[in-house]
Amino acid sequence: MKDKIMKKIIIQKGMFLDKIAYVQDDVLQKLKIINKSQKYFENDIFIAKKKRQNISMKSSALSLDSEITGFMQGQDGYDADMSLCQIKKIFANEKNPKLSREITFSGRYVVFIGGSRGLSISNKAGDKTMLDDLKSKIEDKTIEKAKVIIRSQASLEDIDAILLEIEEFEKTYDEILQKSKLISKPQLLYRQYESEEMFLSKINTQVDLLITNDKQSVKSLEKSRFAPRQVLYEKEADLFIKYGIDTEIRQLLDEKVTLKNGINLFIQSTEAMSIIDVNSAGYFKYKDFSQNAYHVNHLVCEEIVRQICLRDISGVILIDFIDMRDEKLSKKLQEHLSKCLEKDDRKSTVSKLSNSDIMQIIRKKEDITIEENLIDTKITLKNIEYVFEEVDSKISNVISEDTKKISIDMPIFESVKANNYLSILENKYNVKISAKYLKKDDFNVKVKMEI
């Protein structure tokens, strides 16, 4: 009997979107959707030109190229016309990316932060004794120019691999510094990982199986420092449909989440914060009210964290648990929620608000949420790339050699971009596509009088 695949990655490369999912024990744990019209990504390194500055706010606006501007907080380097910087956060709604002068490289064992200094080890690391061993083997000049953080996956057996990664990142950092001095116009200098390898670096665990519909990804990921044990190429129309991920994506756009035991979560997000409300829906196991409330709250913590990670919710997150009326149980629940959050690769803190059982999570923002990625912010519709990815998938399932013309009802408005994408699909399948778009007039109130 074959061993059960415990950890697997599914990568669906599309024409308009790339989709990556991490599944553990048949449960979707992490999701990334990349819009192919997106030009730059988190951790891209630039030589940027000062555009304007606000001394009172201690911030600067920097041109990354002829079109895109980023912003940087901090007063150091105000006099510099050109700056080496890295994107730290990507925002939706055309908001400028957040930049930093600290340049970070991530490996399997090490995080190397150029422009900072020191040597430390992850709080989640099981064996912290290796730090003393490493101090004697890393040159002082290295930790004077960069901060080296040993990741939680590392162990004493990995000392040689750790030193090799540090040497590699130091060399890359020095090369980028030298290159930046020779460039006089703003531009992208370096991208450490493409999207799929960046996804693997954040999970940073040994993946048993990776399945993709892209032959080029197979070749590159087999050589990656995060290479899975096995990489398979499957020429399917849509792997996300085949493995049921597409259904889960649609559910992530809903406010209501129903667990197998009938307990409900209601998730709502605004500009200021996100709110998660726990509803027992009549579920009970204990006659004692406080014990039953604690039991329900304890049950939902893992799913709450899973939903936060899948939806990529960040900033202020308020969780309205069922009131337990017991301070000891409340403290116990807070500890359990913190323990569940340790699985998340993002930094977060948990605190309890007032005398109620409302708990607050502050989660570091790095990327846009799943909703921001798939929903057009101007009106509540699926965004154009998401629609055309679905159109592409459905055409591939129904088209035959005899097909000459296809008619499609499009749940978006007509635009130059939409018509361009339509032409791409017509060329791909060599058919004429007739599209019926939404009309803005369809959203007007219409009253018909009948006598």
KEFI-195140 format. One line per 5 residues: number of its first residue (from 1); their letters; for each residue x, y, z of C-alpha. Coordinates in nm, 3 decimals, m for minus. Layout:
NUM> A> X,Y,Z ~ ...
***
This chain:
1> MKDKI> 0.000,0.000,0.000 ~ 0.130,0.346,m0.090 ~ 0.190,0.596,0.190 ~ m0.066,0.872,0.213 ~ 0.055,1.204,0.075
6> MKKII> 0.063,1.432,0.378 ~ 0.178,1.763,0.227 ~ 0.124,1.865,m0.133 ~ 0.132,2.175,m0.350 ~ m0.096,2.226,m0.651
11> IQKGM> 0.008,2.487,m0.909 ~ m0.232,2.585,m1.187 ~ m0.067,2.811,m1.444 ~ m0.325,3.003,m1.645 ~ m0.331,3.272,m1.912
16> FLDKI> m0.451,3.547,m1.679 ~ m0.401,3.407,m1.329 ~ m0.160,3.165,m1.162 ~ m0.301,2.977,m0.863 ~ m0.104,2.795,m0.592
21> AYVQD> m0.249,2.585,m0.308 ~ m0.091,2.408,m0.011 ~ m0.287,2.105,0.110 ~ m0.202,1.912,0.426 ~ m0.387,1.590,0.513
26> DVLQK> m0.646,1.677,0.243 ~ m0.720,2.015,0.403 ~ m0.645,2.339,0.216 ~ m0.409,2.542,0.438 ~ m0.265,2.819,0.225
31> LKIIN> m0.358,2.981,m0.105 ~ m0.197,3.230,m0.339 ~ m0.348,3.381,m0.654 ~ m0.121,3.585,m0.879 ~ m0.265,3.829,m1.128
36> KSQKY> m0.043,3.811,m1.438 ~ m0.096,4.180,m1.505 ~ 0.084,4.254,m1.176 ~ 0.425,4.398,m1.255 ~ 0.611,4.384,m0.924
41> FENDI> 0.594,4.167,m0.612 ~ 0.682,4.159,m0.245 ~ 1.061,4.143,m0.186 ~ 1.153,4.281,m0.530 ~ 1.469,4.495,m0.499
46> FIAKK> 1.500,4.833,m0.677 ~ 1.724,5.127,m0.729 ~ 1.466,5.404,m0.677 ~ 1.469,5.779,m0.740 ~ 1.350,6.031,m0.481
51> KRQNI> 1.028,6.191,m0.603 ~ 0.916,6.392,m0.301 ~ 0.955,6.386,0.075 ~ 0.758,6.485,0.382 ~ 1.002,6.573,0.659
56> SMKSS> 0.732,6.630,0.921 ~ 0.585,6.283,0.853 ~ 0.934,6.133,0.816 ~ 0.845,5.968,0.487 ~ 0.951,5.974,0.121
61> ALSLD> 0.792,5.890,m0.213 ~ 1.029,5.705,m0.448 ~ 0.991,5.625,m0.817 ~ 1.047,5.255,m0.885 ~ 1.020,5.308,m1.260
66> SEITG> 0.847,5.550,m1.496 ~ 0.500,5.440,m1.377 ~ 0.510,5.313,m1.018 ~ 0.582,5.504,m0.698 ~ 0.649,5.351,m0.358
71> FMQGQ> 0.660,5.510,m0.013 ~ 0.917,5.469,0.262 ~ 0.902,5.569,0.628 ~ 1.209,5.685,0.819 ~ 1.429,5.993,0.801
76> DGYDA> 1.763,5.833,0.707 ~ 1.889,5.908,0.358 ~ 1.673,6.214,0.285 ~ 1.958,6.377,0.095 ~ 2.014,6.080,m0.136
81> DMSLC> 1.871,6.117,m0.485 ~ 1.888,5.741,m0.557 ~ 1.817,5.469,m0.301 ~ 1.848,5.092,m0.288 ~ 1.521,4.956,m0.148
86> QIKKI> 1.292,4.654,m0.133 ~ 0.913,4.615,m0.151 ~ 0.783,4.499,0.187 ~ 0.407,4.530,0.137 ~ 0.177,4.522,m0.165
91> FANEK> m0.161,4.696,m0.141 ~ m0.482,4.680,m0.344 ~ m0.671,4.973,m0.496 ~ m0.360,5.109,m0.668 ~ m0.214,5.216,m0.331
96> NPKLS> 0.163,5.257,m0.350 ~ 0.378,4.969,m0.220 ~ 0.563,5.012,0.109 ~ 0.943,5.015,0.078 ~ 1.238,4.959,0.311
101> REITF> 1.612,5.014,0.289 ~ 1.668,4.682,0.465 ~ 1.724,4.415,0.197 ~ 1.598,4.068,0.293 ~ 1.685,3.728,0.145
106> SGRYV> 1.507,3.413,0.263 ~ 1.645,3.060,0.244 ~ 1.548,2.724,0.386 ~ 1.763,2.780,0.697 ~ 1.841,3.152,0.711
111> VFIGG> 1.685,3.496,0.676 ~ 1.957,3.748,0.580 ~ 1.871,4.118,0.630 ~ 2.122,4.351,0.468 ~ 2.137,4.697,0.622
116> SRGLS> 2.074,4.562,0.973 ~ 2.311,4.373,1.205 ~ 2.332,4.083,1.452 ~ 2.274,3.708,1.483 ~ 1.962,3.547,1.631
121> ISNKA> 1.741,3.241,1.606 ~ 1.365,3.201,1.552 ~ 1.154,3.180,1.868 ~ 0.988,2.873,1.712 ~ 1.319,2.686,1.673
126> GDKTM> 1.339,2.361,1.867 ~ 1.716,2.367,1.928 ~ 1.866,2.705,2.019 ~ 2.205,2.565,2.127 ~ 2.335,2.590,1.768
131> LDDLK> 2.356,2.969,1.805 ~ 2.676,2.948,2.012 ~ 2.830,2.713,1.756 ~ 2.743,2.950,1.471 ~ 2.884,3.257,1.648
136> SKIED> 3.232,3.105,1.632 ~ 3.199,3.023,1.261 ~ 3.044,3.341,1.118 ~ 3.282,3.628,1.053 ~ 3.226,3.952,1.245
141> KTIEK> 3.217,4.155,0.923 ~ 2.915,3.954,0.808 ~ 2.697,4.035,1.109 ~ 2.819,4.395,1.101 ~ 2.662,4.446,0.758
146> AKVII> 2.356,4.222,0.799 ~ 2.128,4.060,1.052 ~ 2.121,3.681,1.025 ~ 1.816,3.498,1.164 ~ 1.823,3.118,1.184
151> RSQAS> 1.484,2.978,1.079 ~ 1.280,2.734,1.287 ~ 1.344,2.445,1.045 ~ 1.719,2.447,1.110 ~ 1.897,2.202,1.341
156> LEDID> 2.255,2.126,1.450 ~ 2.281,1.879,1.162 ~ 2.229,2.170,0.918 ~ 2.525,2.384,1.030 ~ 2.717,2.344,0.702
161> AILLE> 2.405,2.422,0.494 ~ 2.336,2.728,0.713 ~ 2.688,2.864,0.657 ~ 2.657,2.806,0.281 ~ 2.330,3.003,0.267
166> IEEFE> 2.481,3.290,0.465 ~ 2.782,3.298,0.228 ~ 2.553,3.291,m0.078 ~ 2.329,3.573,0.050 ~ 2.625,3.787,0.154
171> KTYDE> 2.776,3.755,m0.192 ~ 2.443,3.840,m0.360 ~ 2.394,4.141,m0.130 ~ 2.744,4.274,m0.206 ~ 2.684,4.235,m0.581
176> ILQKS> 2.355,4.425,m0.559 ~ 2.521,4.706,m0.361 ~ 2.791,4.740,m0.627 ~ 2.540,4.729,m0.913 ~ 2.321,4.996,m0.750
181> KLISK> 2.610,5.243,m0.754 ~ 2.643,5.217,m1.132 ~ 2.277,5.284,m1.220 ~ 2.137,5.634,m1.270 ~ 1.768,5.564,m1.337
186> PQLLY> 1.505,5.383,m1.127 ~ 1.453,5.015,m1.211 ~ 1.411,4.661,m1.080 ~ 1.751,4.518,m0.981 ~ 1.680,4.176,m0.841
191> RQYES> 1.402,3.924,m0.777 ~ 1.508,3.635,m0.555 ~ 1.215,3.404,m0.628 ~ 0.934,3.377,m0.879 ~ 0.586,3.339,m0.730
196> EEMFL> 0.578,2.959,m0.688 ~ 0.920,2.944,m0.522 ~ 0.831,3.240,m0.298 ~ 0.522,3.044,m0.189 ~ 0.740,2.743,m0.102
201> SKINT> 0.986,2.962,0.090 ~ 0.708,3.093,0.314 ~ 0.575,2.747,0.391 ~ 0.936,2.630,0.442 ~ 0.850,2.267,0.507
206> QVDLL> 0.936,1.946,0.324 ~ 0.656,1.899,0.070 ~ 0.582,1.539,m0.031 ~ 0.428,1.607,m0.371 ~ 0.394,1.902,m0.607
211> ITNDK> 0.153,1.882,m0.901 ~ 0.152,2.139,m1.180 ~ 0.020,2.182,m1.533 ~ 0.334,2.372,m1.639 ~ 0.641,2.186,m1.770
216> QSVKS> 0.874,2.482,m1.709 ~ 0.772,2.490,m1.341 ~ 0.860,2.121,m1.311 ~ 1.215,2.189,m1.432 ~ 1.273,2.496,m1.214
221> LEKSR> 1.120,2.357,m0.893 ~ 1.315,2.033,m0.912 ~ 1.629,2.248,m0.882 ~ 1.492,2.473,m0.606 ~ 1.636,2.487,m0.254
226> FAPRQ> 1.276,2.413,m0.146 ~ 1.237,2.121,m0.389 ~ 0.951,1.880,m0.301 ~ 1.023,1.508,m0.274 ~ 0.829,1.450,m0.596
231> VLYEK> 0.718,1.684,m0.877 ~ 0.451,1.571,m1.122 ~ 0.330,1.726,m1.446 ~ m0.041,1.681,m1.519 ~ m0.182,1.818,m1.841
236> EADLF> m0.529,1.897,m1.711 ~ m0.762,2.177,m1.817 ~ m0.773,2.300,m1.457 ~ m0.606,2.123,m1.163 ~ m0.794,2.344,m0.916
241> IKYGI> m1.123,2.205,m1.046 ~ m0.990,1.849,m1.048 ~ m0.874,1.865,m0.686 ~ m1.170,2.066,m0.556 ~ m0.973,2.383,m0.476
246> DTEIR> m1.189,2.601,m0.701 ~ m1.496,2.526,m0.490 ~ m1.310,2.633,m0.176 ~ m1.201,2.960,m0.341 ~ m1.566,3.048,m0.405
251> QLLDE> m1.645,2.971,m0.041 ~ m1.368,3.207,0.071 ~ m1.563,3.494,m0.086 ~ m1.862,3.420,0.141 ~ m1.903,3.581,0.482
256> KVTLK> m2.045,3.264,0.640 ~ m1.829,2.959,0.716 ~ m2.006,2.645,0.842 ~ m1.801,2.379,1.021 ~ m1.887,2.008,1.005
261> NGINL> m2.043,2.018,1.351 ~ m2.279,2.298,1.245 ~ m2.096,2.580,1.425 ~ m2.081,2.899,1.214 ~ m1.823,3.173,1.167
266> FIQST> m1.922,3.508,1.015 ~ m1.630,3.701,0.866 ~ m1.660,4.065,0.764 ~ m1.380,4.299,0.658 ~ m1.367,4.677,0.633
271> EAMSI> m1.088,4.926,0.565 ~ m1.022,4.960,0.940 ~ m1.050,4.601,1.065 ~ m1.191,4.251,1.018 ~ m1.449,4.097,1.252
276> IDVNS> m1.505,3.724,1.306 ~ m1.819,3.627,1.496 ~ m1.856,3.277,1.648 ~ m2.208,3.130,1.647 ~ m2.270,2.792,1.811
281> AGYFK> m2.590,2.734,1.606 ~ m2.728,2.533,1.897 ~ m2.430,2.297,1.927 ~ m2.368,2.172,2.280 ~ m2.171,1.896,2.450
286> YKDFS> m2.166,2.001,2.817 ~ m2.459,2.100,3.038 ~ m2.245,2.360,3.213 ~ m2.277,2.685,3.015 ~ m1.915,2.800,3.062
291> QNAYH> m1.767,2.461,2.977 ~ m1.983,2.430,2.666 ~ m1.895,2.784,2.553 ~ m1.524,2.711,2.603 ~ m1.558,2.382,2.412
296> VNHLV> m1.720,2.557,2.112 ~ m1.464,2.839,2.117 ~ m1.177,2.590,2.143 ~ m1.313,2.391,1.847 ~ m1.323,2.689,1.611
301> CEEIV> m0.974,2.831,1.679 ~ m0.793,2.620,1.418 ~ m1.056,2.703,1.156 ~ m1.037,3.073,1.242 ~ m0.659,3.070,1.185
306> RQICL> m0.704,2.867,0.865 ~ m0.955,3.121,0.732 ~ m0.728,3.413,0.825 ~ m0.437,3.254,0.636 ~ m0.641,3.148,0.333
311> RDISG> m0.812,3.486,0.297 ~ m0.483,3.662,0.388 ~ m0.659,3.886,0.641 ~ m0.421,4.122,0.821 ~ m0.413,4.429,1.040
316> VILID> m0.666,4.441,1.326 ~ m0.880,4.127,1.355 ~ m1.148,4.112,1.625 ~ m1.289,3.771,1.722 ~ m1.620,3.774,1.907
321> FIDMR> m1.613,3.440,2.089 ~ m1.910,3.303,2.282 ~ m1.897,3.460,2.629 ~ m1.762,3.200,2.874 ~ m1.819,3.401,3.196
326> DEKLS> m1.498,3.252,3.336 ~ m1.166,3.438,3.342 ~ m0.955,3.121,3.372 ~ m1.123,2.964,3.067 ~ m1.083,3.291,2.879
331> KKLQE> m0.707,3.296,2.948 ~ m0.683,2.929,2.848 ~ m0.859,3.005,2.518 ~ m0.621,3.295,2.447 ~ m0.323,3.061,2.494
336> HLSKC> m0.481,2.804,2.260 ~ m0.546,3.067,1.991 ~ m0.184,3.185,2.017 ~ m0.069,2.823,1.980 ~ m0.280,2.781,1.664
341> LEKDD> m0.127,3.098,1.517 ~ 0.223,2.952,1.546 ~ 0.147,2.759,1.225 ~ 0.117,3.090,1.040 ~ 0.432,3.220,0.867
346> RKSTV> 0.320,3.577,0.938 ~ 0.398,3.761,1.262 ~ 0.094,3.818,1.486 ~ m0.004,3.895,1.845 ~ m0.315,3.802,2.047
351> SKLSN> m0.471,4.009,2.324 ~ m0.800,4.009,2.514 ~ m1.024,4.318,2.511 ~ m1.192,4.437,2.833 ~ m1.403,4.194,3.037
356> SDIMQ> m1.573,4.033,2.739 ~ m1.451,3.737,2.537 ~ m1.359,3.951,2.237 ~ m1.001,3.882,2.138 ~ m0.783,4.089,1.909
361> IIRKK> m0.525,3.960,1.665 ~ m0.278,4.203,1.510 ~ m0.139,4.031,1.199 ~ 0.139,4.173,0.984 ~ 0.030,4.276,0.635
366> EDITI> 0.244,4.172,0.341 ~ 0.010,4.113,0.049 ~ m0.343,4.178,m0.074 ~ m0.630,3.963,0.049 ~ m0.798,3.691,m0.156
371> EENLI> m1.106,3.913,m0.183 ~ m0.904,4.211,m0.307 ~ m0.741,3.981,m0.564 ~ m1.064,3.837,m0.703 ~ m1.326,4.106,m0.656
376> DTKIT> m1.332,4.432,m0.852 ~ m1.326,4.706,m0.589 ~ m1.533,4.947,m0.799 ~ m1.835,4.719,m0.784 ~ m1.898,4.377,m0.633
381> LKNIE> m1.811,4.166,m0.937 ~ m1.543,3.908,m1.002 ~ m1.241,4.084,m1.146 ~ m1.158,4.053,m1.514 ~ m0.864,3.810,m1.488
386> YVFEE> m1.063,3.577,m1.263 ~ m1.353,3.574,m1.514 ~ m1.131,3.505,m1.815 ~ m0.944,3.230,m1.633 ~ m1.282,3.061,m1.581
391> VDSKI> m1.381,3.124,m1.945 ~ m1.054,2.968,m2.064 ~ m1.114,2.661,m1.848 ~ m1.474,2.615,m1.965 ~ m1.390,2.657,m2.334
396> SNVIS> m1.117,2.393,m2.308 ~ m1.373,2.150,m2.164 ~ m1.637,2.194,m2.438 ~ m1.449,2.279,m2.757 ~ m1.406,2.025,m3.036
401> EDTKK> m1.242,2.022,m3.379 ~ m1.574,2.117,m3.539 ~ m1.636,2.421,m3.319 ~ m1.644,2.745,m3.521 ~ m1.823,2.984,m3.288
406> ISIDM> m1.879,3.015,m2.912 ~ m2.123,3.242,m2.729 ~ m2.047,3.351,m2.372 ~ m2.245,3.545,m2.113 ~ m1.982,3.756,m1.935
411> PIFES> m2.047,3.868,m1.572 ~ m1.837,4.184,m1.627 ~ m1.864,4.511,m1.815 ~ m1.718,4.551,m2.162 ~ m1.377,4.720,m2.176
416> VKANN> m1.071,4.746,m2.400 ~ m0.892,4.503,m2.167 ~ m1.178,4.252,m2.184 ~ m1.187,4.264,m2.565 ~ m0.808,4.217,m2.579
421> YLSIL> m0.836,3.909,m2.358 ~ m1.118,3.783,m2.580 ~ m0.889,3.814,m2.885 ~ m0.620,3.614,m2.703 ~ m0.868,3.330,m2.646
426> ENKYN> m0.993,3.345,m3.007 ~ m0.635,3.304,m3.130 ~ m0.566,3.027,m2.881 ~ m0.867,2.814,m2.982 ~ m0.905,2.941,m3.343
431> VKISA> m1.276,3.016,m3.297 ~ m1.502,3.320,m3.312 ~ m1.620,3.419,m2.964 ~ m1.938,3.622,m2.922 ~ m1.948,3.784,m2.578
436> KYLKK> m2.254,3.930,m2.408 ~ m2.132,4.174,m2.144 ~ m2.316,4.334,m1.855 ~ m2.456,4.678,m1.925 ~ m2.447,4.949,m1.663
441> DDFNV> m2.805,5.026,m1.753 ~ m2.894,4.678,m1.621 ~ m2.826,4.809,m1.267 ~ m3.071,5.098,m1.295 ~ m3.413,5.074,m1.129
446> KVKME> m3.683,5.010,m1.390 ~ m4.051,5.042,m1.319 ~ m4.310,4.916,m1.565 ~ m4.666,5.036,m1.536 ~ m4.943,4.798,m1.630
451> I> m5.308,4.899,m1.661
***
